[in-house]
Amino acid sequence: MALDGTFKCFNHDFSTSEPADWQKHMGDKEHHYTGEAECVTCGERVKLDWKGKLHNKLSPNILCKGCREQ
């Protein structure tokens, strides 16, 4: 499969130009995310190492240690 679409997933050899198809792919297939992200509650930068399926969103909801412990 040629990866000709705007949205590309090399792990699953998938591409599309349709946002709805991309969102479905993200919810159907497991992906692994690493790096840094902002806590969705307070904005603090935290290290990210997350694996899973994204249902109805484009990124995982990341919480810092302080917000998780509240």
BADO-57687 format. One record per residue: residue number from 1; residue in one letter; chain; x, y, z of N, C-alpha, C in turn. Coordinates in steps of 0.05 Angstrom, whole numbers, plus 5000, padded with zeros to 4 digits. Example, Ala and Ser with C-alpha at 12.3 -4.5 7.8 and 13.67 -1.06 7.14 Angstrom:
<rec num="1" residuo="a" cadena="A" n_X="5264" n_Y="4886" n_Z="5156" ca_X="5246" ca_Y="4910" ca_Z="5156" c_X="5264" c_Y="4934" c_Z="5156"/>
<rec num="2" residuo="s" cadena="A" n_X="5257" n_Y="4955" n_Z="5142" ca_X="5273" ca_Y="4979" ca_Z="5143" c_X="5258" c_Y="5001" c_Z="5157"/>
END
This chain:
<rec num="1" residuo="m" cadena="A" n_X="5017" n_Y="4976" n_Z="5000" ca_X="5000" ca_Y="5000" ca_Z="5000" c_X="5018" c_Y="5025" c_Z="5000"/>
<rec num="2" residuo="a" cadena="A" n_X="5013" n_Y="5042" n_Z="4981" ca_X="5028" ca_Y="5067" ca_Z="4981" c_X="5017" c_Y="5086" c_Z="5001"/>
<rec num="3" residuo="l" cadena="A" n_X="5034" n_Y="5100" n_Z="5016" ca_X="5024" ca_Y="5119" ca_Z="5036" c_X="5021" c_Y="5147" c_Z="5023"/>
<rec num="4" residuo="d" cadena="A" n_X="4999" n_Y="5151" n_Z="5009" ca_X="4995" ca_Y="5175" ca_Z="4994" c_X="4978" c_Y="5196" c_Z="5009"/>
<rec num="5" residuo="g" cadena="A" n_X="4964" n_Y="5189" n_Z="5030" ca_X="4946" ca_Y="5207" ca_Z="5043" c_X="4960" c_Y="5227" c_Z="5061"/>
<rec num="6" residuo="t" cadena="A" n_X="4945" n_Y="5246" n_Z="5070" ca_X="4956" ca_Y="5268" ca_Z="5088" c_X="4964" c_Y="5256" c_Z="5115"/>
<rec num="7" residuo="f" cadena="A" n_X="4948" n_Y="5238" n_Z="5125" ca_X="4954" ca_Y="5225" ca_Z="5151" c_X="4966" c_Y="5198" c_Z="5146"/>
<rec num="8" residuo="k" cadena="A" n_X="4990" n_Y="5193" n_Z="5158" ca_X="5005" ca_Y="5168" ca_Z="5153" c_X="5012" c_Y="5154" c_Z="5179"/>
<rec num="9" residuo="c" cadena="A" n_X="5008" n_Y="5128" n_Z="5179" ca_X="5016" ca_Y="5110" ca_Z="5200" c_X="5034" c_Y="5089" c_Z="5188"/>
<rec num="10" residuo="f" cadena="A" n_X="5060" n_Y="5092" n_Z="5193" ca_X="5079" ca_Y="5073" ca_Z="5181" c_X="5079" c_Y="5046" c_Z="5196"/>
<rec num="11" residuo="n" cadena="A" n_X="5071" n_Y="5046" n_Z="5221" ca_X="5070" ca_Y="5021" ca_Z="5237" c_X="5049" c_Y="5002" c_Z="5226"/>
<rec num="12" residuo="h" cadena="A" n_X="5027" n_Y="5013" n_Z="5216" ca_X="5005" ca_Y="4996" ca_Z="5206" c_X="5001" c_Y="4998" c_Z="5176"/>
<rec num="13" residuo="d" cadena="A" n_X="5020" n_Y="5011" n_Z="5162" ca_X="5019" ca_Y="5014" ca_Z="5133" c_X="4992" c_Y="5025" c_Z="5124"/>
<rec num="14" residuo="f" cadena="A" n_X="4984" n_Y="5048" n_Z="5137" ca_X="4958" ca_Y="5060" ca_Z="5132" c_X="4961" c_Y="5090" c_Z="5126"/>
<rec num="15" residuo="s" cadena="A" n_X="4946" n_Y="5100" n_Z="5107" ca_X="4945" ca_Y="5128" ca_Z="5102" c_X="4918" c_Y="5136" c_Z="5092"/>
<rec num="16" residuo="t" cadena="A" n_X="4911" n_Y="5161" n_Z="5097" ca_X="4885" ca_Y="5172" ca_Z="5088" c_X="4886" c_Y="5202" c_Z="5087"/>
<rec num="17" residuo="s" cadena="A" n_X="4869" n_Y="5214" n_Z="5072" ca_X="4866" ca_Y="5243" ca_Z="5072" c_X="4841" c_Y="5252" c_Z="5087"/>
<rec num="18" residuo="e" cadena="A" n_X="4826" n_Y="5232" n_Z="5096" ca_X="4800" ca_Y="5238" ca_Z="5110" c_X="4804" c_Y="5238" c_Z="5140"/>
<rec num="19" residuo="p" cadena="A" n_X="4798" n_Y="5260" n_Z="5154" ca_X="4801" ca_Y="5260" ca_Z="5183" c_X="4784" c_Y="5239" c_Z="5197"/>
<rec num="20" residuo="a" cadena="A" n_X="4760" n_Y="5233" n_Z="5187" ca_X="4743" ca_Y="5213" ca_Z="5200" c_X="4756" c_Y="5185" c_Z="5198"/>
<rec num="21" residuo="d" cadena="A" n_X="4769" n_Y="5178" n_Z="5175" ca_X="4782" ca_Y="5153" ca_Z="5172" c_X="4807" c_Y="5151" c_Z="5190"/>
<rec num="22" residuo="w" cadena="A" n_X="4821" n_Y="5173" n_Z="5193" ca_X="4844" ca_Y="5174" ca_Z="5211" c_X="4836" c_Y="5170" c_Z="5240"/>
<rec num="23" residuo="q" cadena="A" n_X="4815" n_Y="5183" n_Z="5248" ca_X="4805" ca_Y="5180" ca_Z="5276" c_X="4796" c_Y="5151" c_Z="5281"/>
<rec num="24" residuo="k" cadena="A" n_X="4784" n_Y="5139" n_Z="5261" ca_X="4776" ca_Y="5111" ca_Z="5264" c_X="4800" c_Y="5093" c_Z="5267"/>
<rec num="25" residuo="h" cadena="A" n_X="4821" n_Y="5098" n_Z="5251" ca_X="4845" ca_Y="5082" ca_Z="5253" c_X="4858" c_Y="5085" c_Z="5280"/>
<rec num="26" residuo="m" cadena="A" n_X="4859" n_Y="5109" n_Z="5291" ca_X="4871" ca_Y="5114" ca_Z="5317" c_X="4856" c_Y="5100" c_Z="5339"/>
<rec num="27" residuo="g" cadena="A" n_X="4830" n_Y="5096" n_Z="5336" ca_X="4814" ca_Y="5082" ca_Z="5356" c_X="4814" c_Y="5052" c_Z="5353"/>
<rec num="28" residuo="d" cadena="A" n_X="4820" n_Y="5042" n_Z="5328" ca_X="4820" ca_Y="5014" ca_Z="5323" c_X="4847" c_Y="5000" c_Z="5328"/>
<rec num="29" residuo="k" cadena="A" n_X="4869" n_Y="5015" n_Z="5325" ca_X="4896" ca_Y="5004" ca_Z="5327" c_X="4911" c_Y="5016" c_Z="5351"/>
<rec num="30" residuo="e" cadena="A" n_X="4927" n_Y="4999" n_Z="5363" ca_X="4943" ca_Y="5008" ca_Z="5386" c_X="4968" c_Y="5023" c_Z="5375"/>
<rec num="31" residuo="h" cadena="A" n_X="4974" n_Y="5046" n_Z="5388" ca_X="4998" ca_Y="5061" ca_Z="5381" c_X="5014" c_Y="5067" c_Z="5406"/>
<rec num="32" residuo="h" cadena="A" n_X="5040" n_Y="5073" n_Z="5403" ca_X="5058" ca_Y="5079" ca_Z="5425" c_X="5068" c_Y="5107" c_Z="5422"/>
<rec num="33" residuo="y" cadena="A" n_X="5065" n_Y="5123" n_Z="5444" ca_X="5073" ca_Y="5151" ca_Z="5444" c_X="5094" c_Y="5155" c_Z="5465"/>
<rec num="34" residuo="t" cadena="A" n_X="5116" n_Y="5168" n_Z="5458" ca_X="5137" ca_Y="5175" ca_Z="5477" c_X="5145" c_Y="5204" c_Z="5473"/>
<rec num="35" residuo="g" cadena="A" n_X="5156" n_Y="5217" n_Z="5493" ca_X="5165" ca_Y="5244" ca_Z="5491" c_X="5156" c_Y="5260" c_Z="5515"/>
<rec num="36" residuo="e" cadena="A" n_X="5147" n_Y="5285" n_Z="5510" ca_X="5137" ca_Y="5303" ca_Z="5531" c_X="5110" c_Y="5313" c_Z="5523"/>
<rec num="37" residuo="a" cadena="A" n_X="5093" n_Y="5318" n_Z="5543" ca_X="5067" ca_Y="5329" ca_Z="5538" c_X="5059" c_Y="5347" c_Z="5562"/>
<rec num="38" residuo="e" cadena="A" n_X="5039" n_Y="5363" n_Z="5559" ca_X="5029" ca_Y="5380" ca_Z="5580" c_X="5007" c_Y="5366" c_Z="5595"/>
<rec num="39" residuo="c" cadena="A" n_X="5007" n_Y="5368" n_Z="5621" ca_X="4985" ca_Y="5358" ca_Z="5638" c_X="4959" c_Y="5372" c_Z="5628"/>
<rec num="40" residuo="v" cadena="A" n_X="4938" n_Y="5357" n_Z="5624" ca_X="4913" ca_Y="5369" ca_Z="5614" c_X="4899" c_Y="5386" c_Z="5635"/>
<rec num="41" residuo="t" cadena="A" n_X="4907" n_Y="5383" n_Z="5660" ca_X="4895" ca_Y="5398" ca_Z="5682" c_X="4910" c_Y="5424" c_Z="5688"/>
<rec num="42" residuo="c" cadena="A" n_X="4936" n_Y="5422" n_Z="5693" ca_X="4951" ca_Y="5446" ca_Z="5702" c_X="4971" c_Y="5456" c_Z="5682"/>
<rec num="43" residuo="g" cadena="A" n_X="4978" n_Y="5441" n_Z="5661" ca_X="4997" ca_Y="5450" ca_Z="5640" c_X="5026" c_Y="5443" c_Z="5646"/>
<rec num="44" residuo="e" cadena="A" n_X="5032" n_Y="5430" n_Z="5668" ca_X="5060" ca_Y="5423" ca_Z="5674" c_X="5070" c_Y="5403" c_Z="5653"/>
<rec num="45" residuo="r" cadena="A" n_X="5095" n_Y="5406" n_Z="5645" ca_X="5107" ca_Y="5387" ca_Z="5625" c_X="5114" c_Y="5361" c_Z="5640"/>
<rec num="46" residuo="v" cadena="A" n_X="5107" n_Y="5339" n_Z="5628" ca_X="5113" ca_Y="5313" ca_Z="5639" c_X="5123" c_Y="5294" c_Z="5617"/>
<rec num="47" residuo="k" cadena="A" n_X="5140" n_Y="5275" n_Z="5625" ca_X="5149" ca_Y="5255" ca_Z="5606" c_X="5126" c_Y="5236" c_Z="5600"/>
<rec num="48" residuo="l" cadena="A" n_X="5125" n_Y="5228" n_Z="5575" ca_X="5103" ca_Y="5212" ca_Z="5565" c_X="5114" c_Y="5185" c_Z="5554"/>
<rec num="49" residuo="d" cadena="A" n_X="5103" n_Y="5163" n_Z="5562" ca_X="5108" ca_Y="5137" ca_Z="5551" c_X="5081" c_Y="5122" c_Z="5554"/>
<rec num="50" residuo="w" cadena="A" n_X="5065" n_Y="5123" n_Z="5533" ca_X="5038" ca_Y="5113" ca_Z="5533" c_X="5033" c_Y="5095" c_Z="5509"/>
<rec num="51" residuo="k" cadena="A" n_X="5019" n_Y="5073" n_Z="5514" ca_X="5012" ca_Y="5055" ca_Z="5492" c_X="4982" c_Y="5049" c_Z="5495"/>
<rec num="52" residuo="g" cadena="A" n_X="4967" n_Y="5051" n_Z="5473" ca_X="4939" ca_Y="5045" ca_Z="5473" c_X="4925" c_Y="5054" c_Z="5448"/>
<rec num="53" residuo="k" cadena="A" n_X="4898" n_Y="5053" n_Z="5450" ca_X="4881" ca_Y="5062" ca_Z="5428" c_X="4868" c_Y="5088" c_Z="5436"/>
<rec num="54" residuo="l" cadena="A" n_X="4867" n_Y="5106" n_Z="5417" ca_X="4855" ca_Y="5133" ca_Z="5422" c_X="4826" c_Y="5133" c_Z="5412"/>
<rec num="55" residuo="h" cadena="A" n_X="4807" n_Y="5132" n_Z="5429" ca_X="4779" ca_Y="5133" ca_Z="5422" c_X="4769" c_Y="5162" c_Z="5424"/>
<rec num="56" residuo="n" cadena="A" n_X="4760" n_Y="5173" n_Z="5402" ca_X="4747" ca_Y="5199" ca_Z="5401" c_X="4765" c_Y="5222" c_Z="5410"/>
<rec num="57" residuo="k" cadena="A" n_X="4792" n_Y="5219" n_Z="5406" ca_X="4810" ca_Y="5241" ca_Z="5412" c_X="4835" c_Y="5237" c_Z="5396"/>
<rec num="58" residuo="l" cadena="A" n_X="4852" n_Y="5258" n_Z="5395" ca_X="4876" ca_Y="5257" ca_Z="5379" c_X="4901" c_Y="5252" c_Z="5395"/>
<rec num="59" residuo="s" cadena="A" n_X="4900" n_Y="5254" n_Z="5422" ca_X="4923" ca_Y="5248" ca_Z="5439" c_X="4913" c_Y="5238" c_Z="5466"/>
<rec num="60" residuo="p" cadena="A" n_X="4931" n_Y="5224" n_Z="5480" ca_X="4922" ca_Y="5214" ca_Z="5506" c_X="4919" c_Y="5236" c_Z="5526"/>
<rec num="61" residuo="n" cadena="A" n_X="4902" n_Y="5233" n_Z="5546" ca_X="4899" ca_Y="5253" ca_Z="5568" c_X="4921" c_Y="5247" c_Z="5588"/>
<rec num="62" residuo="i" cadena="A" n_X="4940" n_Y="5265" n_Z="5590" ca_X="4963" ca_Y="5262" ca_Z="5607" c_X="4959" c_Y="5278" c_Z="5632"/>
<rec num="63" residuo="l" cadena="A" n_X="4964" n_Y="5266" n_Z="5655" ca_X="4963" ca_Y="5280" ca_Z="5681" c_X="4990" c_Y="5279" c_Z="5694"/>
<rec num="64" residuo="c" cadena="A" n_X="4998" n_Y="5302" n_Z="5706" ca_X="5023" ca_Y="5302" ca_Z="5722" c_X="5018" c_Y="5287" c_Z="5748"/>
<rec num="65" residuo="k" cadena="A" n_X="5040" n_Y="5282" n_Z="5763" ca_X="5037" ca_Y="5267" ca_Z="5788" c_X="5019" c_Y="5281" c_Z="5808"/>
<rec num="66" residuo="g" cadena="A" n_X="5023" n_Y="5308" n_Z="5810" ca_X="5007" ca_Y="5323" ca_Z="5829" c_X="4977" c_Y="5322" c_Z="5823"/>
<rec num="67" residuo="c" cadena="A" n_X="4969" n_Y="5324" n_Z="5798" ca_X="4941" ca_Y="5323" ca_Z="5791" c_X="4930" c_Y="5295" c_Z="5793"/>
<rec num="68" residuo="r" cadena="A" n_X="4946" n_Y="5274" n_Z="5788" ca_X="4937" ca_Y="5246" ca_Z="5792" c_X="4931" c_Y="5240" c_Z="5821"/>
<rec num="69" residuo="e" cadena="A" n_X="4947" n_Y="5253" n_Z="5839" ca_X="4944" ca_Y="5247" ca_Z="5868" c_X="4922" c_Y="5263" c_Z="5882"/>
<rec num="70" residuo="q" cadena="A" n_X="4909" n_Y="5281" n_Z="5868" ca_X="4888" ca_Y="5297" ca_Z="5880" c_X="4863" c_Y="5281" c_Z="5883"/>
END
